[in-house]
Amino acid sequence: MAIEIRMPASSPGMSEGTLVRWLKREGDTVSVGDILAEIETDKAVVELEAMDEGVLGQVLVPDGSDHVAVDTPIALLLQEGESAAESGSSQMQAASAKTAPTSAEQDAPDEPTETRTGNTVPRPDSPQAGAGRIFASPLARRLSKEYGIDLAALKGSGPRGRIVRVDVETAQQAIPQQAISKQATLKSEERTERIDNNAMRRTIARRLSESKQQIPHFYLTVDCDVEKLQTMRARFNARGEEATPSYRLSVNDIVVCAVARALRRVPEVNASWGEQAITRYLDVHVCVAVSTSGGLLTPVIREADRKGLVEISSEIRGLAENARSGQLEPSSYQGGGFTISNLGMHGIREFSAIINPPQSAILAVGAVEKRPVVRGDELAVGTMMTMTLSADHRVIDGAVGARFMSVLRDLLEDPLNLLL
């Protein structure tokens, strides 16, 4: 009997995803461990691995399908000697009924989607000609509006000449590339561009909205004199050029190291809120915000308090590269207890970040810059950096947050303490 291949839950809390593309086609032989398809989650693109062997008999959810619910049957895997017909039409019908909304739209009956064409004149060779109406699936109608394609000009390839998704996409591909790459339209004398939200962007929007609505944020800001830190960093990097393998430390690498040690000294910050109890994390796992084309990801440096500067620096670079290429494994962005967001490299002096649930704090790091400072009774030029802690007041009291920032500032202003 055919085996149903279902939409996997690649990360905790995942309810739906996008089936980016099938790497196997109907009729292909499948072995255990083969990569069947690519699935886009709210964090990254992951590979769907075959758990059984057989022949890919029928694809139930096509390439590019959005909002595919977890555990939805997406294909049928046939056993040796079995054909698609022999696997039982009832099983296929049941599986098809559970497919993603896009597939359901394409299979919707003609009559409810019937519309009058008004003054639109179909092509003479179109099956719509003379009928006074257009037969098209709901999905085809939605895509035609997005792409600005006239359904009356299309020849349907579906049953009874019905226009389906592939007909609209084929027409869209025929549009000059310049027009496709930027869907600019003139509406009420205003030029606009439509940018569809991917699964990652939708999840980020939902989680951050919930964070600001449900978490009572408060903010603590300190200025750090990082003159000694920059001197130490320059000496380390000079040695790093001659080392094997070579290395180069950034300010962010040192901040991650200092935050990890500050969390060990002020463990009340390394915690999460719960209605029945506050969960305090016994290990120090620090998340580092990484900007990607699809949105913001927060890969985790695990047990950062037990690692040296060079190890932290190498790990951050590797995770950032994987995040930007969409190859970040789910285990690499799950389980962090504290997040660092650094916009200093973009020239931002200071800002306040939104807490990443279920964590209770996030540190916003600004640019290192020369500023006038008072040393003793004298005005001088100092190398300064501003940091702002956003904290959940349900977990972290003001005095606790202040103590954490004080410890962190001491570590950064006298960075030799990081080596102890």
N, C-alpha and C positions, 0 to 999 in steps of 0.2 A: 504494500500500500504506500502511496506517495507520502513523503514527509513534508510538512509545512515548515518553510523558513520564515521566521517572524522578525519583526522590527525589534532590535535589541535595545535595552536600557544601558547605555554606555557610561552613565554617571548617575549618582544618587539624585533622586528628584526629577530625573528626566521623564517627561510625559509624551514628547513627540520629537520628531527630527525630520531632516530632509534627506531623501534618497538621491544623492548627487548623481551617481552613475553606476551601471552594472559593468563589472569587469568580465563576467561570464555571460554567454548568450544562450538562448534556448537551444537545447541539443548538445551543449558542451558537456564533456565528462568532468565530474567534480571529485576530487580526492580530499580526504581529511586534511585540514590546514590550508587549503586553497583560499585565496582572497576572492570573495564573490562580488562585493560591491563596496562603494565608499559612502559612508553615512556622515552627514553634518549634524553635530550636536550644538548645544548652546556655547560650547567652548572651542571645539576643534573638529577637523575632519578625521574620522577614524575608519579603520578597515573592518569589514564584516568577514569573519573567518568561518569556513565550512567546518561543521562538527560531525558531519556524516559524508559518506561517499555515495555516488550515484550519477544521474544525468539530470541537468537542469531542464525540467519538463515544461514549466510555464511560469513566466514572469507576470505577477499579479499587480505590481506597482511599478510603473515605468520610471525611467531616468527623469530627474528633476522634480519629482513629486514632493511638495511641501506639506507640513503639518501631518506627517504620517505618525499615527499614534503608536506608542510602544506596545508590543505584542500583537500588532496587526500582521496577518499573513501577507508576505510580500512576494513569495515564489513557492513553487512546488518542486521537490527533489524526487525524481523517480528512481526506483530500485532496479536492479539488473533484470533485464527482460521485460520490464513494464513500460507501457506506452502511456501517453497523456490521456488517451481515450479510456484505457483500461483502469486508470487510477480512480475513475468514478466521477461522473458529472456532478453528483451531489456534493462531493468534497470541494470541487472547484467553485461551484456556485456559492457555497458557504464561505469559502475563503475570499471570493471576490466581493461578497457583501460586506466584508470587514475592512476593505482597503481604504486608502486615504481619501479625504474629501475630493481631491482633484480627480481621482479615478471615478468616484461616485458621480461627480458632475458630468464626466464625459459619457457615462452610461445612462444618464437620466433620459426619460422618454421625451419624444419630440413635442407632443402637443402642449405641455405646460410652458415650453420655451418659445412658442411660436410668436413672432412679432410681424407687424405690417411694415412694408418697406417704404410706404409713402411715395415720394417722387423718385426714389432710387430706381434706376433701370438696370436689371441684371444683364450680364453678358449673354448674347444669344445662345452660346453653347452651354450655359450654366443650367443645372437641373432645377434651379429656382425660377428660371424664366417662365413667365406667364402664370406662375402660381400665386403671385401677389404676397408671398411670405417667404421667410428664410428658415430652413430647418438647420439648427446648430445646437451643439451641446452647450450647457451653461458655462463650462470652462472655456470653450472656444469664444463665446461672447465676451467673457471677462478679459481674456487675452487680447481680443481684437480692440477693445476699448483702451487697454494699456498701450498697445503698439500703434494705435491710430489707423487700423486697417479696416477697410470697408468689406463687410461680410458678403455683400451682394456681388462683389467682384471675384469671389472665390468659387472654385469647383470642389465640392465636398468629396471626400474619399470614404466616408462612412456608409452605413447601410442606407439605401434609397437616396444616395447623394447627400447625406447629412454631413455638415461641416463639423469636423472634430479638431482637437488640439493640434495635431500634426499639420493640418492644412494651414492654420494660422501661423504656426512657427515657421513653416516653409516659406510663406509669403513674407514674414518678417525678415528672414535671412536674405531675401532678394533685395531688400532695401539697401542702398549704399551704406558702407560701413560707417561713414562719418555721421549719418543720420541715426544709426543704431546706437553708437557710442554715447551720444548725448541727446536724450529725448527732450529737446527743448520745444515748447509750444507757446504760441501767442494767445493769451487768454485775458480779456479785459485790459489789453495793452500792457500785460506783464509777462515777462519771460520766466518760465519755471522749469525745473528739472526734477523728475521723479527718481528717487533712489529707494528701491525696495529694501525693507528691513529683513536681514537674515535672522536665523534662529538665535545666534549669539547676541545680536543687537536687541532683539525683543526681550531676551532673558535679562540682559544688563538693565534695560529700562524698567522692567518689572521689579527686580531686586533692589535697585537704588531708590525707586519710588517708595517701596515698602519700608526701606531703611529710614528715609527722612520722615515718613508718616508715623512710624511705630517706635523708633528709637529716640529717646530724649538726648540729643547731642549737646555737649558743651565743649568749649575750645580753650586750649592753653597754648600760648606762644612764647618762645624764648629766642634770644639772639645768641649765637655762639661765636666766639673768637677762634677761628680755625687757622690762625697763623702757624702754630706748631704742627697742626695736622698736615697742612700743605707742604711744610718743610720735610716732615717725615715721609710723606707720599712721594715727593721728588727724589729722595734718597733711595726709597724702595724701588721706584721705577728705573732708576739708573742701574741698579743691580739686576733688575728684571730683564733688561735688554741683553745682558750677558749670560743670563741663566739658561738652563736647558731642562724643560722647555721654557721659553721666554714668557714673561707675564707683564701686565701693566694694570696697576690698581686705579680705579676711579674713586671719586669722593663717595659715590653711592655704595661701593663695595665696603668702604670703611664705616659708613653709616649703618649698613646692615649688621656688620660685626659688632658695633657699639650698641645697637638696639637689642641684639640677642643677649649681650651681657647685662644690659640694663633690665631686661625682662627676667633674667635669673635672679637679680638682686631685688626686684620689685615684682614678685610673682602675681600679685593681685591684678595686674594689668593683663596678664596672660590668661584670660578667662572669657566665658560666654554666659549670657543670661538665660535662665529657664524659669518657668512659672513656679516650679516646686523647689528648685535649687540652682545655685550658680555653679557652673562647671569650671574648675580650674585645671589648666593643662599642665601636666608634669614635665612634658618635653617642650622645647622651644623651637617651634616651626615658624619661620618668618616668610611671609609672602612679599613678592616684589612686583609692583604693577608694571606691566609691559603693554605698550600701545601697539596694536596690530591693525591691519586694514579692515578687519571685521569688527573690531571693538577692543575693549580693555581686558587683558587676561592677567591672572595673578599666580604665576608659578611659585612653588614653595621650596625654600631652602630648609631642609630638615636638619634638626639638631644643630642649628646655626651656632649656638653657644659653645659647641664642642669643636668647631672648625676654625682654622687659621684664615688670615686675610687672602692668601693666594688661592686656597681651596674654595673659599666663598666666591672670589672673583671669577674663577674658572667655571663654577657651577652656574652662576648668574648668566654668564655669556652663553653657555650651552642651552639653558632653558629659554632664554630670550630668542635665540635663533630658531629653536623648535616651535615656539609660540608664533613667531611671525611667518613661518612656513606652513603653519597649520598641522604640524606633526607632534604636537604636545600630547603625551599620554594622559588619560584621565587621572592617574595616580600622581601626576606631577603638579596638579592644581587643586588637589583635595586635601583637607586636613590642616590648613594653616591656622595659627592662633592670633596673628598680628600682621598688619599690612603696612608697607612703606610705599608712598607715591612721591616720586621725585620729578619735578618740572624745572629744576634748576638749569638743566642743559638748554632749556628754551628761553632762558632769561627771566623767568618768573621769580620775583623777589619773595613773595609769600602767598599762600592760599590755604583754604580750608577744604579738606577732603571729606567725602561721605563714607561712613563706616560700611564695611563689607560684611553683612550678616553671615554666620552667627557670631562673628568676632565682636569685641567690645571696644576696639580702638584702631585708629589708623593714623600714621604720621605723614604729614605733608612737608616735604623738604624743598626749600627754595635755593636760589642761586648763590654761589660764593662770589662776593664782590667787595671792592674796597669802599669803606664808609668812614666818616669821621667818628671817632670814639674818644672818650675821656679816660685817660689812664692816670690815676692819682689826681692831680689838679691840672694836668696838661691835656691839651687837645692834640690828638694824634690820628693817624690814618691806620685803620685796622682792617684785617681780612675777616669778613663777617658772613654768617649764614643764618637765616631765619628758619625755624621749624615750628609747625603748629600741630598739636595733638588734638584729634577729634575723638571724644570719649563718650561711652554709653553711661549716663549717670545712674542707671539702675545697677550697674556692676562696679563702676569706678567712682569713688568720691573725689571731690576736688582736691583734697589734701594728698590723696594717693596719686592722682595724676600729676600734681605738682612735684611730688617726690620722684616720680619716674623721670620727669623732664629734667630735674636737677641732676639726677645720676647720669642721665644721657649727656647732658651738657658737660659735666665734669670729664666724662670719658673722651669726648671729642676735643675738648680744650687742652687736655693733657693725654694725648693718644698713646703714650708709653704704657698707660694702664691697660690698654687692650692686649698687650703682650704678656701680661701677668697671669 
